[in-house]
Amino acid sequence: MKNIFYFIVTSCISTFAFWGSLGAKNPFPLYAVMFGLWALFLWGYNNRLKKDAAKRFNERMFENYMRSRQRINNRR
């Protein structure tokens, strides 16, 4: 849900920056704003994917640990 919100905000702001650059004498600062926003969005998206992957990995490792503990306790 967070990704969708960030995507919509990034799209709106970059669209307005692009429209502003169409009539500006020097459009390059607005281009920098546009591409900077998209770079921040992609960087944040990548960080969120990494955190989710690490969380899933830790959960899977914990489940495997608990399964092994159950097997050990059942043998006794």
Phi, psi and chi 1 to 4 in degrees:
 res  aa     phi    psi   chi1   chi2   chi3   chi4
   1 MET       -  -38.1 -163.4   65.0  178.8      -
   2 LYS   -63.3  -39.7 -139.4 -171.1 -102.7 -170.4
   3 ASN   -62.5  -40.4  -69.5  -28.7      -      -
   4 ILE   -64.8  -43.6  -66.2  170.2      -      -
   5 PHE   -61.5  -48.2  174.3   72.8      -      -
   6 TYR   -62.5  -38.1  -72.2  146.8      -      -
   7 PHE   -63.6  -44.7  178.5   75.7      -      -
   8 ILE   -64.6  -44.4  -68.9  170.4      -      -
   9 VAL   -63.1  -44.4  169.1      -      -      -
  10 THR   -62.6  -43.0  -58.7      -      -      -
  11 SER   -62.9  -44.4  -63.0      -      -      -
  12 CYS   -64.4  -48.7  -70.0      -      -      -
  13 ILE   -65.0  -42.0  -66.7  173.0      -      -
  14 SER   -69.5  -32.0   64.0      -      -      -
  15 THR   -64.6  -45.2  -60.1      -      -      -
  16 PHE   -65.3  -35.8  -70.0  124.9      -      -
  17 ALA   -66.2  -38.9      -      -      -      -
  18 PHE   -65.8  -44.4  178.7   70.2      -      -
  19 TRP   -61.6  -39.4  -74.7  -16.8      -      -
  20 GLY   -65.3  -34.8      -      -      -      -
  21 SER   -72.3  -20.1   69.7      -      -      -
  22 LEU   -66.5  -32.8  -70.1  175.1      -      -
  23 GLY  -106.0    2.9      -      -      -      -
  24 ALA   -85.3  150.8      -      -      -      -
  25 LYS   -67.7  -43.2  -84.8 -173.6  171.8 -178.5
  26 ASN  -120.4   97.1 -173.5    7.9      -      -
  27 PRO   -81.3   -8.0   29.3  -34.3      -      -
  28 PHE   -65.0  -35.4  -65.7  111.8      -      -
  29 PRO   -62.9  -35.6  -23.9   32.4      -      -
  30 LEU   -73.1  -32.9  -67.0  170.5      -      -
  31 TYR   -63.6  -39.2  -70.8  153.6      -      -
  32 ALA   -62.9  -39.7      -      -      -      -
  33 VAL   -62.5  -45.7  167.8      -      -      -
  34 MET   -58.9  -55.7  -93.2 -168.7  -37.4      -
  35 PHE   -70.0  -30.2  -68.2  119.4      -      -
  36 GLY   -64.4  -41.2      -      -      -      -
  37 LEU   -63.5  -43.4  -81.0  172.6      -      -
  38 TRP   -66.4  -36.1  -79.2  106.7      -      -
  39 ALA   -64.4  -42.2      -      -      -      -
  40 LEU   -63.8  -40.4  -76.2  174.0      -      -
  41 PHE   -62.2  -47.5  171.3   74.9      -      -
  42 LEU   -66.9  -37.0  -66.8  173.7      -      -
  43 TRP   -64.4  -46.0  177.8   67.5      -      -
  44 GLY   -65.1  -38.9      -      -      -      -
  45 TYR   -62.7  -42.8 -178.5   70.1      -      -
  46 ASN   -63.4  -41.6 -170.7   28.8      -      -
  47 ASN   -63.8  -41.3  -77.0  -17.6      -      -
  48 ARG   -64.9  -38.4  -73.4 -172.5  -66.1  -82.4
  49 LEU   -63.6  -41.6  -74.9  178.7      -      -
  50 LYS   -64.1  -42.6  -75.1 -178.7 -177.2  178.1
  51 LYS   -63.9  -41.4  -75.8 -178.9 -174.9  176.9
  52 ASP   -64.3  -40.5  -70.5  -16.1      -      -
  53 ALA   -64.9  -41.7      -      -      -      -
  54 ALA   -65.1  -39.6      -      -      -      -
  55 LYS   -64.0  -44.9 -176.0  178.3  175.8 -177.9
  56 ARG   -63.0  -39.6  -77.6 -167.9  -54.4  -90.0
  57 PHE   -62.6  -45.9  175.8   75.7      -      -
  58 ASN   -64.4  -39.3  -72.4  -24.8      -      -
  59 GLU   -64.4  -42.1  -72.2  172.4   -6.0      -
  60 ARG   -64.4  -41.4 -156.8  173.8  -41.2  122.8
  61 MET   -65.1  -39.3  -68.0  -61.2  -71.7      -
  62 PHE   -64.9  -41.8 -179.7   72.0      -      -
  63 GLU   -62.3  -42.2  -72.2  172.9    2.1      -
  64 ASN   -64.0  -39.7  -71.5  -20.8      -      -
  65 TYR   -62.9  -45.5  170.3   74.3      -      -
  66 MET   -65.6  -36.8  -67.4  -54.7  -73.4      -
  67 ARG   -63.4  -42.3  -95.5 -169.4 -122.9  124.6
  68 SER   -66.6  -35.4   69.5      -      -      -
  69 ARG   -65.7  -37.9  -64.4  -71.6  -61.7  166.0
  70 GLN   -64.2  -41.8  -92.1 -176.2  -23.9      -
  71 ARG   -63.5  -41.1  -72.8 -175.0 -153.5  130.1
  72 ILE   -65.5  -42.2  -69.1  171.2      -      -
  73 ASN   -69.5  -32.1  -71.6  -21.8      -      -
  74 ASN   -72.2  -26.0  -72.1  -20.0      -      -
  75 ARG   -74.7  -27.1  -71.3 -177.8 -166.2  167.4
  76 ARG   -76.1      -  -70.0 -178.9 -173.5  179.1
